[in-house]
Amino acid sequence: MMADREAPASTARFGTFAGVFTPNVLTILGIILFLRTGWVVGQAGLWGALVIILLANAISFLTGLSLSSIATSMDVRAGGNYYLISRSLGLEIGGAIGIPLYLSQAISVAFYIIGFVEAMSVVPFMAGLDPQLLATGVALAFVVIAYVGADFALKIQFGILAVLVAALVSFFAGGWGDISAPTAGLASGEGVSFWVVFAVFFPAVTGIEVGISLSGDLKDPSRSIPVGTIASILVTSVVYVAAAVWFATHFTAEELISNTAAMSDLAAVPILILAGVAASTLSSALGSVLAAPRTLEAVASDRVVPRWMAGRMGSPTEPRAAVLLTGLVAVAVIWAGDIDAVAPVITMFFLNTYGMVNLVAALEKAVGNPSFRPTFAVPVLVPALGALGCYGAMFLINAPATVAAIVVTYGIYFALRRRETVEAWGDVRSGVWTSLARFALLKLERKAPDPRNWRPNLMVFTGQPHNRERLVSLANWLSLGRGVVTFSQLITGAIDEPNKPALRRQARERIRTYIRDHRMAAFAEAQIVSDFASGAVAVAQSHGVGRLEANAVLMGWSGSAGGRALLLRVLRDLADLGKAVLFLRVDDARGFGARRTIQVWWGGRGGNGDLMLLLAHLVRRHRDWDGATLRVLRMVGREEAVAGVRAETERLLEAVRVEAEVVVLVRADRDRPFADLVREHSADADLTVLGMQRPDAGEADAYGEGLDGLAAAAGTVLLVHSGAPEEATL
């Protein structure tokens, strides 16, 4: 894995208890514990409530296991889940998750504070205050706490934890003399559905985000994150199960549904429940006001958003610019009025983050990258079930909000893709593609090729592509984005010559740059060879993996007699290896003309015929040749044969589903040179396709001169020799 971008200076100062366990517990044991757990029991009954609690915590627990597995396989820095996702799936996906995650955390600060103000409205002194002014004051106080530093904030949390524990002790200390049979819940049809109740309860277990968000402040994140996360999930699960049992054994279903103060009525010291409500909402707000700026700092440090947002403004440890921005967001939400419509979408963003964490763990495990070596290993089924649970819960809780969250996430993803963000680290995506490629190659290896599935796997000897752009264009047309194209440069010399290996690396990188700049789907290659002829044959026959090997070689036609003899020597060897050979002879004055007419001089099926027609058909299908006419020219010796040959050819073209115009020419004078006919009928064509034979060694020079004269008669010509003439490819 490559080095990361320059990250903020190390601020490691918290251990497992203060940095992960306590923030998680304070967020999970929030307002739902005090005001909604009784309602859940009333609606679903004890057994239904236990199923809901255990199912929700199972999803949280699976996510915690996935989180632990990833965290113990990398050097975790600031940013929490954003860091884990971006370093595994790349900046685009990480940013698409990280930006909504930050906004969700920042808006959650306002939600928790609003919940605190509403809960405290029963206190006479608080009831007389303007709720928005009071909420704003609390928000600004929390911003000041976070601005001063996480050390101060995490010290405050211990006091809040003490109040929370006192409230729970008071709750379980009451009612020991009034235990009754557990409530069975409302009769069928009287209450809301199981999944509605599940949707109300599920946000209670999503608090593990807070602890992981402080990853950059932990002394040993690879240890603290797994231990603190799993411990907090298990402890809070016990508390919720115990609370459900205690509610069910002291109240009827109707009482639990109608009385949100049931916990206070049952408590040994009721005032402690009010204090617990205040502690739970304030602790959740405190956790979010610590987590959100650290997420934003990590996102800004990667330049996904402007870098100034990661500014520390003189502090050695605190992301103060992000703290102030978070405060602005929270205050704006407080004064926005009705924000109920936004709340479900925020829950979906949290769930989407957890689902992505599970997905990362599953991919890492399934792909089996050697760099993924977690000390906390889990089977691939664990994160797979966790991801399924998260995304299933999203749709069950609120399908429209889920769709909205997905639209926002994908919008950010495509915006980042357009920016072409650059990351300086490896990620799991390369492992995914490698695994998929390996799977596909093995499938191809086990299945014999069928000529009907033939598609070009072109080795194109371009040298540097910018020097032979018409050859590049033809290769692009022939592949149609579905074949495989490799641009290759042969560097003559010996590997042990000075600078030759460096020249090879530079040549390949220049070809890659050309491909990238022209947005082409192609590969780059460069090889050091002793001479062109033997090198071309060696590279062409060795290129590929298994059955996915180069099946056609494309080269430019030579303007010299010696060069043409050399090309035909290469043709002979490649034909013996079963490779198709294509030579492009370009009319420098016209190039490919207006790209309106393609002509194939066709002798029928077999030999080179099928491949010639197929290649012409592929070129004509490309958008650069949209509306072009494909014309098939055939020759007969007498006029009487014209109608029959035309009808036969039209039937054949219809059978192979190639749309073409058929022209049958009469060559009455056998002594008339074929080049004259080509000049007469193809001089104006934009591309002419002609077949080649495999010349004997002693006839190569003469055959080359004849081909050159023939090609010169027709302008731009593609000369074709099929490597497997006995196989039909149409």
C-alpha positions in Angstrom: 0.0 0.0 0.0 1.4 3.4 -0.9 2.0 6.2 1.5 -0.9 8.2 2.5 -1.3 11.9 1.8 0.2 14.1 4.4 -2.1 13.7 7.4 -2.7 15.9 10.4 0.0 15.5 13.1 -0.6 12.7 15.5 -2.9 13.6 18.4 -3.0 10.1 20.0 -4.1 10.7 23.6 -7.2 8.6 24.5 -7.5 4.9 25.5 -10.3 2.4 24.9 -12.5 3.4 27.7 -12.5 7.2 27.3 -12.1 7.3 23.5 -14.4 4.5 22.3 -16.4 2.7 24.9 -17.8 5.7 26.8 -18.8 7.9 23.8 -20.5 4.8 22.2 -22.4 3.9 25.4 -23.5 7.5 26.0 -24.8 7.8 22.4 -26.5 4.3 22.3 -28.2 4.8 25.6 -30.0 7.9 24.4 -33.5 9.3 24.3 -35.0 6.1 22.9 -34.0 4.2 26.0 -35.9 6.6 28.2 -38.9 7.7 26.1 -39.4 4.9 23.5 -38.4 1.5 24.9 -41.6 1.3 26.9 -43.6 2.2 23.8 -41.8 -0.6 21.8 -42.8 -3.1 24.5 -46.4 -1.9 24.5 -46.7 -2.2 20.8 -44.9 -5.5 20.2 -45.2 -7.2 23.6 -42.2 -8.5 25.5 -41.3 -11.3 23.1 -41.7 -9.0 20.0 -39.7 -6.3 21.7 -36.9 -8.7 22.5 -36.8 -9.8 18.8 -36.6 -6.2 17.7 -33.9 -5.4 20.2 -31.9 -8.5 19.4 -32.3 -8.1 15.6 -31.2 -4.4 15.7 -28.3 -5.2 17.9 -27.3 -8.2 15.8 -26.9 -5.8 12.8 -24.9 -3.5 15.0 -22.8 -6.3 16.3 -22.1 -7.7 12.8 -21.1 -4.1 11.8 -18.9 -3.9 14.9 -17.1 -7.2 13.9 -16.6 -5.9 10.3 -15.3 -2.6 11.7 -12.9 -4.4 14.0 -11.6 -6.6 11.2 -10.8 -3.6 9.0 -9.3 -1.6 11.8 -6.9 -4.3 12.7 -5.6 -4.6 9.2 -4.4 -1.0 8.6 -2.9 1.9 10.3 -6.1 3.8 11.2 -5.8 7.6 11.2 -8.3 10.4 11.7 -11.7 10.2 10.0 -13.2 7.0 11.4 -15.5 5.2 9.0 -14.6 7.7 6.2 -11.0 6.8 6.5 -11.7 3.0 6.5 -14.0 3.3 3.4 -11.8 5.7 1.4 -8.7 3.6 2.0 -10.5 0.5 0.9 -12.8 1.6 -1.9 -11.1 4.8 -3.1 -11.7 8.6 -2.7 -14.8 8.8 -4.8 -16.8 6.2 -2.8 -15.2 7.4 0.4 -16.2 11.0 -0.3 -19.7 10.0 -1.4 -20.1 8.4 2.1 -18.0 10.9 4.1 -19.7 14.1 3.0 -23.3 12.9 3.9 -21.9 11.3 7.0 -20.4 14.6 8.2 -23.6 16.5 7.5 -25.6 13.8 9.3 -23.3 14.1 12.3 -23.5 17.9 12.3 -27.3 17.9 11.9 -27.6 15.3 14.7 -26.0 17.8 17.1 -29.1 20.0 16.5 -31.5 17.1 16.8 -30.2 15.9 20.1 -30.2 19.5 21.5 -33.8 20.0 20.3 -34.7 16.7 22.0 -33.0 18.0 25.2 -35.0 21.2 25.1 -38.3 19.4 24.5 -37.6 16.9 27.3 -36.8 19.7 29.7 -39.9 21.7 28.9 -41.6 19.9 31.9 -39.3 21.9 34.2 -41.0 25.2 35.1 -37.9 27.3 34.7 -37.1 25.9 31.3 -40.7 26.0 30.1 -40.7 29.8 30.2 -37.7 30.1 27.9 -37.8 30.4 24.1 -37.0 26.9 22.9 -34.9 28.1 19.9 -32.9 30.5 21.9 -32.3 27.9 24.6 -31.2 25.3 22.0 -28.9 27.9 20.3 -27.3 28.6 23.7 -26.7 24.9 24.3 -25.3 24.4 20.8 -22.9 27.4 21.2 -21.8 26.0 24.6 -21.0 22.7 23.0 -19.1 24.4 20.2 -17.0 26.2 22.8 -16.3 22.8 24.6 -15.2 21.2 21.3 -13.2 24.3 20.3 -11.3 24.1 23.6 -10.5 20.4 23.0 -11.6 16.8 23.1 -9.7 16.4 26.4 -12.1 18.7 28.1 -15.2 17.3 26.4 -14.3 13.7 27.2 -13.8 14.7 30.9 -17.3 16.1 30.9 -18.6 12.8 29.5 -17.6 10.9 32.7 -19.9 13.2 34.7 -22.7 12.5 32.2 -22.0 8.8 32.4 -22.3 8.9 36.1 -25.8 10.6 35.9 -26.8 8.0 33.3 -25.8 5.1 35.5 -27.6 6.7 38.5 -30.8 7.0 36.4 -30.6 3.4 35.3 -30.0 2.2 38.9 -33.0 4.3 40.0 -35.1 2.7 37.3 -34.2 -0.9 38.1 -34.4 -0.3 41.9 -38.1 0.6 41.7 -41.0 -1.8 41.4 -39.6 -4.9 43.0 -42.9 -5.4 44.9 -45.1 -5.1 41.8 -43.7 -7.6 39.4 -46.4 -9.2 37.2 -46.7 -11.4 34.2 -45.1 -9.9 31.1 -47.3 -7.9 28.8 -48.3 -9.5 25.6 -48.7 -6.3 23.7 -51.7 -5.0 21.8 -54.1 -7.4 20.1 -53.4 -8.0 16.4 -54.6 -5.1 14.2 -54.8 -2.6 17.1 -51.3 -1.3 17.0 -48.7 -0.5 14.4 -46.8 -3.1 12.4 -43.7 -4.9 13.6 -41.4 -3.1 11.1 -42.8 0.3 12.1 -41.8 -0.5 15.7 -38.5 -1.7 14.5 -38.0 1.5 12.6 -38.6 3.5 15.7 -36.2 1.5 17.8 -33.3 0.9 15.3 -31.7 4.4 15.5 -30.9 3.6 19.1 -28.2 1.1 18.1 -26.4 3.3 15.5 -24.2 5.1 18.1 -21.0 3.2 17.4 -20.1 5.9 14.8 -19.0 8.3 17.6 -16.2 6.1 18.9 -14.7 5.2 15.5 -14.8 8.9 14.5 -12.3 9.7 17.2 -9.8 7.2 15.6 -7.2 9.9 15.0 -7.1 10.7 18.8 -6.7 7.2 20.0 -3.4 5.9 21.4 -3.9 2.5 19.8 -6.8 2.6 17.4 -6.2 -1.0 16.1 -6.8 -2.3 19.6 -9.2 0.3 21.0 -11.7 0.3 18.1 -12.5 -3.4 18.2 -12.5 -3.8 22.0 -14.4 -0.5 22.7 -16.9 -1.1 19.9 -17.8 -4.7 20.7 -17.9 -4.0 24.5 -20.2 -1.1 24.1 -22.6 -3.0 21.8 -22.7 -6.0 24.3 -23.2 -3.8 27.4 -25.9 -1.6 25.9 -27.7 -4.7 24.5 -28.0 -6.1 28.0 -29.3 -2.7 29.2 -32.0 -2.6 26.5 -33.1 -6.2 27.1 -33.3 -5.7 30.8 -35.2 -2.5 30.4 -37.7 -4.2 28.1 -38.2 -7.0 30.6 -38.7 -4.5 33.5 -41.2 -2.5 31.5 -43.1 -5.6 30.5 -43.4 -6.9 34.0 -44.8 -3.7 35.5 -47.1 -2.1 33.0 -49.9 -3.1 30.6 -49.5 -2.5 26.9 -51.9 0.4 27.0 -50.0 2.1 29.8 -46.7 1.8 28.0 -48.1 3.2 24.8 -49.9 6.2 26.3 -47.4 7.1 29.1 -44.0 8.2 27.9 -43.1 8.9 31.6 -43.5 5.2 32.6 -39.8 5.0 33.4 -40.1 7.9 35.8 -43.2 6.4 37.4 -41.4 3.2 38.1 -38.1 4.6 39.3 -37.1 4.6 43.0 -36.0 8.3 42.5 -38.0 9.8 39.7 -36.0 13.0 39.5 -33.0 10.9 38.4 -34.9 9.8 35.3 -35.4 13.4 34.2 -31.6 13.9 34.9 -31.0 10.7 32.8 -33.1 12.1 29.9 -31.0 15.3 30.0 -27.8 13.3 30.2 -28.7 11.0 27.3 -29.6 13.9 24.9 -26.6 16.0 25.9 -24.2 13.1 25.8 -25.4 12.2 22.3 -25.0 15.9 21.2 -21.5 16.0 22.8 -20.5 12.8 20.9 -21.7 14.3 17.6 -20.0 17.6 18.1 -16.7 15.8 18.7 -17.2 13.3 15.8 -18.5 15.6 13.0 -15.5 17.9 12.9 -13.0 15.0 12.8 -14.9 13.5 9.9 -14.8 16.8 8.0 -11.1 17.3 8.8 -10.3 13.9 7.3 -12.4 14.6 4.2 -10.8 18.0 3.8 -7.3 16.6 4.3 -7.9 14.4 1.3 -9.0 17.5 -0.7 -12.4 16.1 -1.3 -13.7 19.4 0.1 -11.6 22.6 0.4 -8.4 22.1 2.4 -9.0 25.1 4.7 -11.9 23.2 6.4 -9.2 21.0 8.0 -7.5 24.1 9.6 -6.6 23.8 13.3 -6.3 27.6 13.8 -3.4 27.4 16.2 -4.4 24.3 18.0 -2.0 21.3 17.9 -4.8 18.8 18.2 -8.3 20.2 17.4 -9.9 20.7 14.0 -11.2 24.1 15.0 -12.3 25.3 11.5 -14.4 22.1 11.2 -15.8 22.7 14.8 -17.0 26.2 13.8 -18.5 24.9 10.6 -20.3 22.2 12.6 -21.6 24.8 15.0 -23.0 26.9 12.1 -24.7 23.9 10.6 -26.3 23.0 14.0 -27.5 26.5 14.7 -28.9 26.8 11.2 -30.8 23.5 11.7 -32.2 24.7 15.0 -33.6 27.8 13.4 -34.8 26.0 10.2 -38.2 25.2 11.7 -39.8 21.8 10.9 -37.0 19.4 10.2 -38.9 16.1 10.6 -38.7 15.4 6.9 -34.8 15.5 7.0 -34.5 13.1 10.0 -35.2 9.8 8.2 -32.7 10.7 5.5 -30.0 11.3 8.1 -30.7 7.8 9.6 -30.3 6.4 6.1 -26.9 8.1 5.8 -25.7 6.5 9.0 -27.0 3.1 7.9 -25.5 3.5 4.5 -22.1 4.1 6.2 -22.5 1.0 8.3 -23.6 -1.0 5.3 -20.5 0.2 3.4 -18.2 -0.8 6.2 -19.7 -4.3 6.1 -19.3 -4.3 2.3 -15.6 -3.3 2.6 -14.9 -6.1 5.1 -16.7 -8.6 2.9 -14.8 -7.5 -0.3 -11.5 -7.6 1.5 -12.1 -11.1 2.8 -13.5 -12.4 -0.5 -10.8 -10.9 -2.7 -8.0 -12.1 -0.4 -5.5 -9.2 -0.9 -2.2 -10.3 0.7 -2.1 -6.8 2.4 -5.4 -7.6 4.2 -4.1 -9.3 7.3 -6.5 -8.4 10.2 -5.6 -9.6 13.7 -9.3 -9.7 14.3 -10.4 -12.0 11.5 -14.0 -12.9 10.8 -15.6 -15.2 8.2 -16.8 -13.5 5.0 -20.4 -14.5 6.0 -20.3 -12.1 8.9 -19.8 -8.8 7.0 -22.1 -10.1 4.2 -25.0 -10.6 6.7 -24.2 -7.2 8.2 -24.4 -5.5 4.8 -27.6 -7.3 4.0 -29.0 -6.3 7.4 -28.1 -2.6 7.0 -29.5 -2.2 3.5 -32.6 -4.3 4.3 -33.2 -2.2 7.4 -32.9 1.0 5.3 -35.8 0.0 3.0 -37.9 -1.4 5.8 -37.5 1.7 7.9 -38.3 4.3 5.2 -38.0 3.4 1.5 -38.4 7.0 0.2 -35.7 8.3 2.6 -33.5 5.4 1.4 -34.0 6.4 -2.2 -33.2 10.0 -1.3 -30.0 9.0 0.5 -28.9 6.9 -2.5 -29.5 9.7 -4.9 -27.5 12.1 -2.8 -24.7 9.6 -2.4 -24.5 8.8 -6.1 -24.6 12.5 -6.9 -21.6 13.2 -4.8 -19.8 10.1 -6.2 -20.3 11.2 -9.9 -19.3 14.8 -9.0 -16.0 13.5 -7.5 -15.5 11.2 -10.5 -15.8 14.2 -12.8 -13.1 16.0 -10.7 -10.8 13.0 -11.2 -9.6 13.0 -7.7 -6.2 11.4 -7.2 -5.4 9.2 -4.3 -2.0 8.1 -3.1 -2.8 4.7 -1.7 -3.9 1.3 -2.9 -7.4 0.1 -2.3 -9.4 -3.1 -2.5 -10.8 -2.2 -6.0 -7.7 -3.5 -7.7 -8.1 -6.7 -5.8 -11.7 -7.0 -6.8 -10.9 -6.5 -10.5 -8.0 -9.0 -10.3 -10.3 -11.6 -8.7 -13.0 -11.0 -11.4 -10.4 -11.2 -14.1 -9.0 -14.4 -12.7 -12.5 -15.9 -12.5 -13.3 -14.9 -16.1 -10.0 -16.2 -17.4 -10.4 -19.5 -15.8 -13.9 -19.8 -17.2 -12.5 -19.0 -20.7 -9.8 -21.6 -20.2 -12.2 -24.4 -19.5 -14.5 -23.7 -22.4 -13.4 -24.3 -26.0 -13.7 -21.2 -28.2 -16.6 -21.0 -30.6 -16.0 -19.2 -33.9 -19.4 -17.5 -33.6 -18.1 -15.7 -30.4 -15.0 -14.4 -32.2 -14.1 -10.8 -31.4 -10.9 -9.0 -32.1 -8.1 -9.2 -29.6 -5.8 -6.9 -31.5 -2.0 -6.5 -31.0 -1.3 -3.2 -32.8 2.3 -2.4 -33.5 2.0 1.4 -33.4 5.2 2.4 -31.8 4.1 5.6 -30.1 0.4 5.9 -31.0 0.6 9.7 -31.8 2.9 8.8 -34.8 0.3 6.4 -36.3 -3.1 7.8 -35.4 -4.9 6.3 -38.4 -3.8 2.9 -37.3 -5.1 3.7 -33.8 -8.4 4.9 -35.2 -8.8 1.6 -37.2 -8.1 -0.4 -34.1 -10.6 1.6 -32.1 -13.3 1.0 -34.8 -12.6 -2.7 -35.0 -12.9 -3.2 -31.2 -16.2 -1.3 -30.9 -15.4 -1.1 -27.2 -16.0 -4.8 -26.9 -12.8 -6.3 -28.2 -9.3 -6.1 -26.7 -6.8 -3.7 -28.1 -3.1 -3.4 -27.1 -0.8 -0.7 -28.5 2.7 -2.0 -28.6 6.1 -0.4 -29.2 9.1 -2.7 -30.1 12.5 -1.3 -29.0 15.3 -3.0 -30.8 18.4 -3.8 -28.9 19.5 -5.9 -25.9 18.1 -5.8 -22.4 21.5 -5.3 -20.9 22.2 -2.2 -23.0 22.4 1.0 -21.0 19.0 2.7 -20.4 17.1 0.1 -22.4 14.9 -1.0 -19.5 14.3 2.6 -18.6 13.3 3.4 -22.2 10.9 0.5 -22.1 9.2 1.8 -19.0 9.0 5.3 -20.4 7.6 4.1 -23.7 4.9 2.1 -22.0 4.0 5.0 -19.8 3.7 7.4 -22.8 1.4 5.0 -24.5 -0.8 4.8 -21.3 -0.9 8.6 -21.2 -2.0 8.7 -24.8 -4.7 6.1 -24.1 -5.9 8.0 -21.0 -5.9 11.4 -22.7 -7.9 10.0 -25.6 -10.3 8.1 -23.3 -9.7 4.9 -25.1 -10.3 1.3 -23.9 -6.9 -0.2 -24.6 -3.8 -1.5 -23.1 -0.2 -0.4 -23.4 2.9 -2.5 -24.0 6.5 -2.0 -24.9 9.1 -4.8 -25.4 12.9 -4.9 -26.0 13.6 -7.2 -29.0 16.7 -8.1 -31.0 15.0 -7.2 -34.3 11.5 -6.2 -35.5 10.5 -9.4 -37.4 11.4 -12.0 -34.8 10.3 -9.6 -32.0 6.9 -9.0 -33.5 6.2 -12.7 -33.8 7.5 -13.4 -30.3 5.4 -10.6 -28.7 2.3 -11.5 -30.7 2.4 -15.2 -29.8 3.2 -14.6 -26.1 0.8 -11.8 -25.4 -2.3 -12.7 -23.3 -3.3 -15.2 -20.7 -4.6 -18.7 -21.6 -7.3 -18.5 -24.2 -7.4 -14.7 -24.0 -4.5 -14.3 -26.4 -4.0 -12.0 -29.3 -5.9 -13.4 -32.3 -5.1 -10.6 -34.8 -2.1 -8.5 -35.4 -2.5 -5.0 -37.0 0.5 -3.2 -38.6 1.0 -0.4 -41.0 2.0 -1.2 -44.6 5.5 -0.4 -45.6 6.4 2.1 -48.4 9.7 0.3 -49.2 10.3 -3.0 -51.0 12.5 -4.2 -48.1 10.0 -3.2 -45.5 7.2 -5.1 -47.4 9.3 -8.2 -47.6 9.9 -8.0 -43.9 6.2 -7.7 -43.2 5.4 -10.7 -45.4 8.0 -12.7 -43.5 6.2 -11.8 -40.3 2.8 -12.7 -42.0 4.1 -16.2 -42.8 5.2 -16.8 -39.2 2.0 -15.4 -37.7 -0.2 -17.4 -40.1 1.6 -20.5 -39.0 0.7 -19.6 -35.5 -3.0 -19.2 -36.4 -3.0 -15.4 -36.0 -5.0 -13.1 -38.4 -2.7 -10.5 -39.9 -4.0 -7.0 -41.0 -1.9 -4.4 -42.9 -3.3 -0.9 -43.2 -2.1 1.0 -46.3 -3.2 4.7 -45.9 -3.7 7.2 -48.8 -1.9 10.2 -47.1 -3.9 12.7 -49.2 -7.4 11.3 -48.4 -7.0 9.3 -45.2 -10.4 7.7 -44.6 -12.1 10.3 -46.7 -15.7 11.2 -45.6 -16.2 7.8 -44.0 -19.2 7.1 -46.2 -18.2 4.0 -48.2 -16.6 0.7 -47.3 -15.9 -1.8 -50.1 -15.0 -5.5 -49.7 -13.6 -7.4 -52.6 -15.1 -10.7 -51.7 -14.5 -14.2 -53.1 -17.2 -15.8 -50.9 -17.1 -17.6 -47.6 -14.0 -19.5 -46.6 -10.4 -18.4 -46.9 -10.2 -14.8 -45.9 -13.8 -14.0 -46.8 -15.5 -14.3 -43.5 -13.0 -12.3 -41.6 -12.9 -9.6 -44.3 -16.7 -9.1 -44.2 -16.8 -9.2 -40.4 -14.1 -6.6 -40.1 -15.8 -4.3 -42.6 -19.1 -4.8 -40.7 -17.4 -3.9 -37.3 -16.0 -0.7 -38.8 -19.3 0.3 -40.3 -21.1 -0.2 -36.9 -18.8 2.4 -35.2 -20.4 5.8 -34.7 -17.6 7.5 -36.7 -19.0 5.6 -39.7 -22.6 6.2 -39.0 -24.7 6.1 -42.2 -21.8 4.6 -44.2 -22.6 2.1 -47.0 -21.0 -1.3 -47.0 -20.6 -2.6 -50.5 -19.6 -6.2 -51.3 -18.0 -6.6 -54.7 -17.8 -10.0 -56.5 -16.5 -10.9 -59.9 -17.9 -13.4 -62.5 -16.6 -14.5 -65.8 -19.8 -14.0 -67.9 -22.9 -11.8 -67.8 -25.3 -14.8 -67.4 -23.9 -15.5 -63.9 -24.5 -12.0 -62.5 -28.1 -12.5 -61.3 -27.4 -15.9 -59.7 -24.3 -14.7 -57.8 -26.1 -11.5 -56.7 -29.1 -13.5 -55.3 -26.8 -16.0 -53.7 -24.7 -13.3 -52.0 -27.8 -11.4 -50.8 -29.2 -14.6 -49.3 -25.9 -15.2 -47.5 -25.7 -11.7 -46.2 -29.2 -11.9 -44.9 -28.5 -15.2 -43.2 -25.5 -13.8 -41.4 -27.4 -10.5 -40.7 -25.0 -8.2 -42.4 -26.6 -5.3 -44.2 -24.7 -4.6 -47.4 -25.1 -3.6 -51.0 -24.0 -6.3 -53.5 -22.2 -5.4 -56.7 -21.4 -8.2 -59.2 -18.7 -7.3 -61.8 -18.1 -9.1 -65.1 -14.5 -9.7 -65.9 -14.8 -10.8 -69.4 -11.2 -10.1 -70.3 -9.1 -12.6 -68.2 -6.0 -10.8 -69.2 -7.1 -7.5 -67.7 -5.1 -6.8 -64.5 -7.1 -7.0 -61.3 -5.6 -3.7 -60.2 -7.4 -2.0 -63.1 -10.7 -3.3 -61.8 -9.9 -2.1 -58.3 -8.9 1.3 -59.5 -12.0 1.6 -61.6 -14.5 0.7 -58.9 -12.7 1.5 -55.6 -10.7 4.6 -56.2 -13.4 6.7 -54.5 -14.1 4.3 -51.6 -13.1 5.6 -48.1 -11.9 2.1 -47.1 -11.3 -0.9 -49.3 -10.8 -4.4 -47.8 -8.7 -6.9 -49.8 -7.6 -10.4 -49.0 -4.0 -11.7 -48.9 -2.4 -15.1 -49.4 0.4 -16.6 -47.4 3.3 -16.3 -49.9 6.0 -18.9 -50.2 9.4 -17.8 -49.0 10.9 -17.4 -52.4 7.9 -15.4 -53.7 7.6 -12.9 -50.9 9.3 -10.0 -52.8 7.3 -10.3 -55.9 4.0 -10.9 -54.0 4.8 -7.8 -51.9 5.2 -5.6 -55.0 2.0 -6.9 -56.4 0.1 -6.2 -53.2 1.5 -2.7 -53.1 0.3 -2.0 -56.6 -3.1 -3.3 -55.9 -3.4 -1.3 -52.7 -2.2 1.9 -54.4 -5.0 1.5 -56.9 -7.7 1.8 -54.2 -6.5 4.5 -51.9 -6.8 3.5 -48.2 -6.8 -0.3 -48.0 -7.0 -2.9 -45.3 -5.2 -6.1 -46.3 -6.5 -9.1 -44.5 -5.1 -12.7 -44.0 -7.2 -15.0 -41.8 -5.1 -17.1 -39.5 -7.8 -19.9 -39.4 -9.4 -20.0 -42.8 -11.3 -23.2 -42.1 -13.3 -21.6 -39.3 -16.3 -19.4 -39.9 -16.5 -16.2 -37.9 -19.7 -14.7 -39.2 
